[in-house]
Amino acid sequence: MKTKILVVDDESDLQILIKQKFRKQIREEKYEFIFAENGRQALEMMDANSDISLVLSDINMPEMDGLTLLVKISESNPLIKVVMVSAYGDMDNIRTAMNRGAFDFVCKPVNFDDLETTMEKTIKHIDQIRQTFDAIRENNILKMYVDDSVLNFMSRQEFENSLISNELITASVVFMDICGFTAISEKEKPDVVVRLINKYFDIMVKGIIAQNGIIDKFMGDAVMAIFKGEYHLDRAIEASLTVREEIDKIIEPIAGQSEFVPKVAIGIKSGEMVSGNIGSVTLKRLDYTVIGDTVNTAQRLQSVAKASQIIISEDDYQIIKDSFVCKEKGSVSLKNKAGEVKIYEVIN
């Protein structure tokens, strides 16, 4: 699939160099480049080309600079990713660009091997986001509300067929819970609570999307995700390790506390589960989700996990023990399970 890339730079030499350096990819229709000389022209180009996926933008340009353009793109179309390509590669400019939503930063003079690697990484991220949005569109949003706004997106017959569709699948379910957040939500102002929970959820979502996981639902201060396809258990664990690492980096200044250090407790279980539309036809509210013992076990494993722990069952440990470092944590009693269950903590 061809990726359309908008290059925003007032230096005509860069246009020539890009056409030369990427001539093979252009000929093979891997990339299509269009060009603008400043931020104002770039916005006009984006209005005329709705299929632009990636923007490469300079900072210092007439009429509208790259940092202003970055803000406008982030506000109008957050799915478009921007890589800044600029000679102004000091830390202040890099930090400003990243804080305004830049995906990456490449310094001039341009190393085209590095630029191509950055582009490929960014395009892969864009594709993953689109796949997740497609999954959410199919599995959650469109099938939650049976009304005219939904039927604008899909035919009535297709929707009616989807209401009764269900299947038995083999996948991995992950529950990620933010430890201690309930206490914060009871003490802090609502806007602080919402800002924090959305920040932590965004980190979780990025980690899950990066491993082609699907966000099934948000539940209070927890996230439920599903991983399907090849190596679904490995990918579920990789996503969990990434999320734990990113959350562990955060120290939040919160009123009444010297610092709040958020942690996640994670439970993972792989196995068979029923996938289908669950809910109430009377209320016209259905949720395309998964149910079954595997899902219940994943949630209960999360409930016994402590801060920064990723807990799996013994049968899943046997599957991944050659790929991940794990530590036996003994046996625990889980609700509706006969006898105790041996559990393992994934270390790295």
N, C-alpha and C positions, 0 to 999 in steps of 0.2 A: 504494500500500500504506500502510495506516494505521500510524503510529508511536505506540506507547504510552509516555507520559512520566510518571515519578513525580516530583512536586514535594514536597520535604521542607522544611517551614518552619513555625514555631510562630506566625507572624503570619497571622491569617485574612484580613487585607486583601490580602495577596499572592495568595491563592487567587482572590479576587473579581476582582482586576486581570487575572490571567492568563486567566480565563474571559471577561472583557470584551475584552481585547486580541486574543485568538486565537479569537474567536467564529466568524469566517468559516472558519478552518481546521478548527475543531471541527465546524461544520455540514457542511463538505465531506468530513469524515472523513479529513482529512490527519493530524491529531493527535488523540489521546485522552489526557486528563490525569486522573491519580488523585493523591490528596493524603495526606500523612502529617505529623504534627505534630512528630515527632522521629525520631532514628535507629532506636530500637527499633521503632516503628510501621512505619517504612520497610522494615525487614527482614521484618516480618510481611507487608506488602503484596507484597514481592518473592517470598516463598514462595507467596503465593496467586495471583500474576500472573507466570507464567514468561515471558511475551512482552514484558516491559518492556525497552526498548532504551536509554533515556536517563534519567538522574537529574539533577534540578536541586536542589541542596542548600544550605541555609544552614549556617553554622559554629556559631553560638552557639544551642544548643537544650537544653531540659531532658532528663533521663534518658540520652540519648546524643547527643553533639555530632556535627557534620558531619564532622570530621576522623577521628573513630573510625569512623563509618559508612563513610567512604571506604576505610579499611584493610580493613574486613570485606567490602565489595563487591569490592575488588581480589583478595582471597583466595578468595572463593567463586565469583565470576563475572566474570572479567576481560574478557569480551566486552561487558558493560554499561559504558557510558562515563558519567562523572560530571562535570558542570559545576557549580562552586561559585558560588553567588549570595549574596554577603554584604557587609555594611557594613564588615567587618574586612578592608579591602583593602590593608593594609600589606604591605611586601615579605616580612616574616617569615611571615605567614599564607599569602601566595601561594606562596612557596617550599615551605613545609611541605605545602600541598595538592598542588602539582605533584609533589613527591618521593613522595607517598603514592599517586599514580596519577591525579590529576585531569586531565581532558582540557583544561579551560580554566577561566577565572575571570572572573566578571562582578561588578562592584561595585554596591552599592546607594548611592543610589536607582537603580532599574533603568531603563536606557534600553531600551525594548522593541524598538526597531529593531535595536539592537546585540544584544540577547538572541536575537531571531529569526535574525539572521545567524549567531550562534554556534551556535544549535541546528541550523540547516541544514547548517553545516559539519560539526558533530559527527555528525549522522545520515548524511551522505554518507560520512564515514570509517567508520562502523559498517557501512553497506551494502557498502563495499569489502572490509572484513575478512570479512564473511559470504560474499561471493562467492569470496574466496580460500580460505576454509575449505571451501566447497562443492567448489571445484576440487581442492583437496588430497584431500578425502574421496573424490571420484570418481576422480581420476587417480593418486593415490599410495597412500594408506593402505589403502583397502579392497581394492585389487588387489595389494597386496604379500603378504598372508597369506591363503591359501585355507584358512580353518578356520571353526569354528562362530561365533567372535566376529564375523567378517566377515559371515557369512550371516544374522546377526541384523539387519543393516542393509539387506540387499538380497536379493531372491529368488534361489534357486539358478539358475534359468533365465537371469535377467538377468546373473548373474555369469559363467555359462558362456559366454554370448554375448559378454561383454566380453573374454574371454580371447583370442578370435580376431579381435576388431575392430582395424582399423588403417586409416589414411588418409594421403593425401599433402596436406600443408597448406603454406601460405605464412605465415611468421611471422618474428619476430626473436628471436635467442638472445643472451643476455648472460652473460658470465663475469666475476665480480668476485672478485679475489684480494687478501688482506691482505698487503701487502709486509712482508717481514722477520719475519713472525710465527713462522716455523719456529725461528729462533734464540731467540726468547722462550720457546717451548714446551720447548726443550731445557734451559733454564737455570732456569726458574721452577717453583714448586710447582704440582702439578696443579690445586688449587683456584683459584689465580691464573690459570692458563692457561684454565680453563673459564669463569671469570667474564669474562675479557677477550673471549674468542672469542664468547661468547654476547651480550655487549654490542654488539660490532661487527656480528654477524649480525642482531641486532634492528634496528639502524639500517638495514642493507641491506634487510631485509624490509619495513620501513615505507616506504622509498622506492619499492620495487618495487610494493607493494600500492597505493600512492597513484596509480600509473599503470595500475592493473588488470593488472599482470603476475602470472604464476604462478610460484611457487617450485618448480622441478623437483627440485633436490636440493642438499644440502650435501656438499662434497667437501673434507675436510681443513680448510683455512682459506679455502676458496673457495665461492662460491654460483653456481649455474646457474639462470637464470630465462628464462621464455618469455613473449613478448608476442604475442598474437593479435589479429585484428580490425582495425578501421580505424586507420590511422596507427600501426601497430605499431612501426615503426622510430623515428618521432618520440617515441613514449611510452617506448621503451627508452632513448633518449638522455636524455630528460627525467629519468627515474628515475636514470640513471647520474650525471648532473650533480648531482642532489640528494644522492645517497649520497656522492659525492666531497666536496661542500661540508660535509656533516655530519661525515664522518670527519676531514676536515682541521682541524676545530675542536678535536679531542681532543688533550690532552696528559696522558699517564698517568704517575703516580709509580710507578716500579718499582724494587725493590731492586737495587742495583748500578749503577743508571743515574740520572743527574740527571733525565731525563725520557724517555719513549718517545712518539714521535709516529707514530701509525699512519697509513698511507696505503693507498690502493687502486689496483690496476692493473686496467683494465677493457678487455675486448674485446667487440665487437658485430658480428654478421653477420645480415643478413636474406636470406631466400630460401626455396626449397622444402625440405621435410624430411619424413621418415616419422614419423608419430605412432602409437604402438601399445604393446602390452604386451611388454616385453622382459625376459627372465630365464629361470628354470628351472622347468618344471612339476614335475619330479622333486622339487625342494626345496620346492615349493609357495611359491615367492617370485617374484613378477613386479612389475616397475616400469613404470607407464604413463609413457612418456617419449618423447623425440624423438631420432632418429639421422639421420646423413647428412653430406654434405660441408659443408653450411651450419653444422651444429653443430661439426664438427671445426675449421672455419676460425675460428669465433668463439673457440674455446679457444686456437688458435694465435696469433690476434691479441692475446689477453690475455697470452700468454707473451712477446710482444715489447714490450708496454706497460711503461713505467717507472712509478715512483711518481706517483700523481695524474694519470696519463694515461688518456684514453678513446680507444681506437684503433678505426678503422673502415676498410673497404676502399674502393677508388676507386669501385666501382659504387654502394655505399651513399652515398658522398659526393655523387655526382651527384643522388641522390634528395633529399637534405636540405640541400644547400648554400645554398638560399635562406632556410632557417629557422634555421640554426645557423652560428656562426663556427668555421671549421676551419682547420687549418694543415697543409700538405703536409709529410710527414716522410720523403720519399724512398721507396726500394723495399727490401723485405726478402725473404729466402728463408723460405718456410714449408714445413714437412714435407709431403711428398707433393704438392707443387705444382710443376708444370713452369714454370721461370722465376721471376723475382722478382715480387713483388706490391707495387704502389704503395699506401701507407697514408696516412691522414690522422688528425690528432689533433683531437678536438672540444674547442674552447676554452670556449665558452659559447653 
